[in-house]
Amino acid sequence: MNKGELVDAVAEKASVTKKQADAVLSAAIETIVEAVSSGDKVTLVGFGSFESRERKAREGRNPKTGDKMEIPATRVPAFSAGKLFKEKVAPEE
């Protein structure tokens, strides 16, 4: 499912126009990105959590030449699925 399909599905479920659904979805995504990039954790109960994590510096290899190279430390976005989301995807039987 891409963003357009998600907008269509949200508009139908919420009984709003596609334009309204797109505006709300875009604003929500933008707000989550801004919060995580400033170091905050965003938790949506039942869905999951968005946060930034530190990735340590490590040694890697250039796949073309095989030469060793240092990969610098960096911050990366991360998502952890919530319990309800996990159970919906993989129900315990």
C-alpha positions as CSV (number, residue, x, y, z in Angstrom):
1,M,0.0,0.0,0.0
2,N,1.4,3.4,-0.9
3,K,0.5,6.8,0.5
4,G,-2.3,7.4,-2.1
5,E,-3.9,4.1,-1.2
6,L,-3.6,4.8,2.5
7,V,-5.3,8.2,2.0
8,D,-8.1,6.5,0.1
9,A,-8.6,4.0,2.9
10,V,-8.5,6.6,5.7
11,A,-10.9,8.8,3.8
12,E,-13.4,5.9,3.5
13,K,-13.0,4.7,7.1
14,A,-13.3,8.2,8.6
15,S,-16.0,9.4,6.2
16,V,-14.0,12.5,5.1
17,T,-12.8,13.7,1.7
18,K,-9.6,12.4,0.3
19,K,-8.2,16.0,0.5
20,Q,-9.0,16.1,4.2
21,A,-7.5,12.7,4.8
22,D,-4.4,13.6,2.9
23,A,-3.9,16.8,4.9
24,V,-4.3,15.0,8.2
25,L,-2.1,12.1,7.3
26,S,0.6,14.4,5.9
27,A,0.5,16.6,9.1
28,A,0.7,13.5,11.3
29,I,3.7,12.1,9.4
30,E,5.4,15.5,9.4
31,T,4.9,15.9,13.1
32,I,6.3,12.5,13.9
33,V,9.4,13.1,11.7
34,E,10.0,16.5,13.4
35,A,9.6,15.0,16.9
36,V,11.9,12.1,16.3
37,S,14.5,14.2,14.6
38,S,14.6,16.5,17.6
39,G,15.2,13.5,19.9
40,D,11.7,12.9,21.2
41,K,10.0,9.5,21.3
42,V,6.5,9.2,19.7
43,T,4.3,6.5,21.2
44,L,1.0,5.5,19.6
45,V,-0.6,3.0,22.0
46,G,-1.6,-0.2,20.3
47,F,0.4,0.8,17.2
48,G,4.1,1.3,18.2
49,S,6.8,3.8,19.0
50,F,9.0,5.9,16.8
51,E,12.4,7.1,18.1
52,S,15.9,7.9,17.1
53,R,18.8,5.5,18.0
54,E,22.5,6.0,18.1
55,R,24.4,3.7,15.8
56,K,28.1,3.2,16.9
57,A,31.0,3.7,14.6
58,R,32.1,0.4,13.0
59,E,34.5,-1.1,10.5
60,G,33.1,-2.0,7.1
61,R,34.5,-3.1,3.8
62,N,34.2,-1.5,0.3
63,P,32.3,-4.2,-1.6
64,K,34.0,-3.2,-4.9
65,T,37.6,-3.3,-3.7
66,G,37.4,-5.2,-0.4
67,D,39.3,-2.4,1.4
68,K,38.6,-1.8,5.1
69,M,36.9,1.5,5.9
70,E,35.6,3.2,9.0
71,I,31.8,3.8,9.1
72,P,31.1,6.8,11.4
73,A,28.6,6.8,14.3
74,T,25.2,8.2,13.4
75,R,21.6,8.6,14.5
76,V,19.0,6.6,12.7
77,P,15.2,6.5,13.0
78,A,13.6,3.3,14.5
79,F,10.1,1.9,14.8
80,S,9.1,-0.7,17.4
81,A,5.7,-2.3,16.8
82,G,3.3,-2.3,19.8
83,K,1.8,-5.4,21.4
84,L,-1.6,-5.1,19.6
85,F,0.0,-4.6,16.2
86,K,2.3,-7.6,16.7
87,E,-0.7,-9.8,17.8
88,K,-2.7,-8.6,14.7
89,V,0.1,-9.5,12.3
90,A,1.0,-12.8,13.9
91,P,-1.9,-14.1,16.0
92,E,-1.0,-16.7,18.7
93,E,-2.7,-19.9,17.9
